[in-house]
Amino acid sequence: MSDELVFYTNPMSRGRIVRWMLEEVGQPYRTEIVGYGPEMKAAAYRAINPMGKVPALRHGDTVITETAAIVTYLADAFPEAGLAPAPGARARGPYYRWLFFAASAFEAAVTLDRLGFQAPPERQGMLGWGTVDAVLDTLENAVSQGPYLAGGRFSAADLYVGSQLGFSLQFGTIPKRPAFVAYVDALYARPAAERARAIDDALIAQAQKQPA
């Protein structure tokens, strides 16, 4: 089919975020599991994503990479799922704001902090977010304002921000602030989130049973 959705992923990757989004969208999709190492770096897969990493999505003739971009694309491609405020709506502002805050400032700040990198005060402005504490305080304030980030209803922004926070809480890369825990727990209880986790966890279990 010309409009087929093909999802390239590994169950131990950020592809778990896209899986959740696909389950929220509710459209049929086909999954292609891509192994780490030679398979992910091979020419066949680099034709999909020259970076040789997952996730990636093909929708007909369109290929989308980068997790935040895939999530945003799916919300717009399938508006009937109600996962994004309507174009022109005031809620579109905070929707974009928090999606890309998580994709840029949050992920970069937390990753560099985990690697032990601390910019000297006079160079913090070069980073675009200042300090990891400023990023966490900003996000904590945002998720404390209500159950959702944009327009009073669940959107792709919540899915992406919640996933980033969830991974960080799981791996201990950010402190377990009560606002973060409550926000993630509520989002992870969504049926689509539970279905997505079950699918990927089953794929991991299946792979672990394979002979080395």
C-alpha positions in Angstrom: 0.0 0.0 0.0 1.3 3.4 -0.9 0.4 4.9 2.5 1.7 2.0 4.6 3.3 2.9 7.9 6.6 1.0 8.4 8.2 1.4 11.8 12.0 0.7 12.1 13.0 0.2 15.7 14.7 -1.8 18.4 12.8 -2.5 21.6 15.7 -1.2 23.6 15.8 2.2 22.1 13.9 5.5 21.9 11.7 3.6 19.5 9.6 2.8 22.5 8.4 6.4 22.4 7.3 6.0 18.8 5.6 2.7 19.5 3.5 4.4 22.1 2.6 7.1 19.7 1.6 4.6 17.0 -0.6 2.8 19.5 -2.2 6.2 20.4 -2.8 6.9 16.7 -4.5 3.6 16.2 -3.5 3.1 12.5 -2.1 -0.2 11.2 1.6 -0.3 11.0 4.3 -2.8 10.3 7.4 -3.2 12.5 10.9 -3.8 11.3 13.3 -4.7 14.1 16.8 -3.5 13.4 19.6 -5.0 15.4 22.4 -2.9 17.0 25.8 -3.2 15.4 26.4 -4.2 11.8 22.7 -4.5 10.9 21.9 -0.9 12.0 25.0 0.4 10.2 24.5 -1.6 7.0 23.8 0.0 3.7 20.3 -1.4 3.6 19.3 0.4 6.7 21.3 3.5 6.0 19.2 4.0 3.0 16.4 4.6 5.5 18.4 6.6 8.0 21.9 7.6 7.0 22.8 8.1 10.7 22.4 4.3 11.2 20.2 4.6 14.2 16.6 4.0 15.2 13.8 4.9 15.3 12.7 5.8 11.8 9.3 5.8 10.2 8.3 5.4 6.5 4.8 6.6 5.6 4.3 5.8 1.9 7.2 7.6 0.2 8.0 9.8 3.2 10.8 8.9 5.6 10.9 10.6 9.0 13.8 10.2 11.5 14.4 11.8 15.0 11.9 10.7 17.6 10.4 14.2 18.3 9.9 14.7 14.6 8.2 11.3 14.1 5.9 12.0 17.0 5.0 15.4 15.7 4.5 14.1 12.1 2.1 11.3 13.3 0.0 13.8 15.3 -0.4 15.9 12.2 -0.8 13.1 9.7 -3.7 11.6 11.7 -5.6 14.5 13.2 -8.6 12.3 13.9 -6.5 10.8 16.8 -6.7 14.2 18.6 -3.0 14.2 19.6 -2.3 17.8 18.7 -4.1 21.1 19.1 -5.6 22.3 15.8 -3.4 24.5 13.7 -3.9 28.1 14.7 -5.2 27.2 18.1 -3.6 29.0 21.1 -2.7 25.6 22.6 -0.4 25.0 19.6 2.1 27.3 21.2 2.7 25.4 24.4 2.4 22.2 22.5 5.4 23.0 20.3 7.2 24.6 23.2 7.3 21.6 25.4 7.8 19.1 22.6 11.0 20.8 21.6 12.1 21.8 25.0 12.2 18.1 25.9 14.0 17.2 22.6 16.6 19.9 22.9 17.2 21.5 26.3 16.0 18.6 28.5 17.7 15.7 26.8 21.0 17.6 26.2 21.2 19.0 29.7 20.5 15.6 31.4 22.9 13.7 29.1 25.8 16.2 29.6 25.2 16.2 33.3 25.3 12.4 33.4 28.6 12.5 31.5 30.0 14.7 34.2 30.2 17.9 32.1 29.6 21.1 33.9 30.1 24.4 32.0 31.8 27.1 33.9 29.4 30.0 34.8 30.8 32.3 32.3 30.1 29.8 29.5 26.7 28.6 30.5 25.1 30.9 28.0 26.7 29.0 25.1 24.6 25.9 26.0 21.3 27.5 25.4 19.8 26.1 28.6 22.2 27.3 31.2 22.2 24.6 33.8 20.5 21.2 34.3 18.9 22.6 37.5 17.3 25.4 35.5 15.9 22.9 33.0 14.5 20.6 35.7 12.9 23.5 37.6 11.3 24.8 34.4 9.9 21.4 33.5 8.7 20.7 37.1 6.8 23.9 37.1 5.2 23.0 33.7 4.0 19.6 34.7 2.7 20.9 38.1 0.2 23.2 36.4 -2.2 20.4 35.5 -2.5 16.9 34.1 -1.5 18.0 30.6 0.8 20.5 28.9 -1.3 22.0 26.1 -4.9 22.9 25.9 -6.1 20.9 28.9 -6.0 17.5 27.1 -3.5 14.8 26.4 -1.3 15.4 23.3 1.9 14.3 21.7 3.7 16.8 23.8 2.7 14.9 26.9 3.7 11.6 25.3 7.2 12.9 24.4 7.9 14.8 27.6 6.5 12.0 29.7 8.6 9.4 27.9 11.8 11.5 28.4 11.0 12.0 32.1 10.1 8.3 32.5 13.4 7.1 31.0 15.3 9.5 33.1 13.5 8.5 36.3 14.0 4.8 35.4 17.7 5.1 34.9 18.3 7.5 37.8 19.6 10.4 35.7 17.3 12.9 37.3 16.0 13.2 40.9 12.6 11.7 41.7 10.8 14.9 42.2 7.2 14.2 43.2 5.7 16.2 40.3 7.7 14.2 37.8 6.7 10.9 39.3 3.0 11.8 39.4 3.0 13.1 35.9 4.7 10.0 34.4 2.7 7.5 36.4 -0.6 9.0 35.1 0.6 9.0 31.5 2.0 5.5 31.7 -1.4 4.2 32.9 -3.0 5.1 29.5 -4.1 1.9 27.6 -2.0 2.8 24.5 1.1 3.2 26.7 0.5 -0.1 28.4 0.0 -1.9 25.0 3.2 -0.4 23.7 5.3 -1.4 26.7 3.8 -4.9 26.5 4.8 -5.3 22.8 8.3 -4.1 23.3 8.9 -6.0 26.5 7.7 -9.2 24.8 10.2 -8.5 21.9 13.0 -8.1 24.4 12.1 -11.3 26.2 11.9 -13.1 22.9 15.3 -11.9 21.9 16.8 -13.0 25.2 15.6 -16.5 24.5 17.4 -16.7 21.2 20.7 -18.7 21.2 23.8 -16.5 21.2 
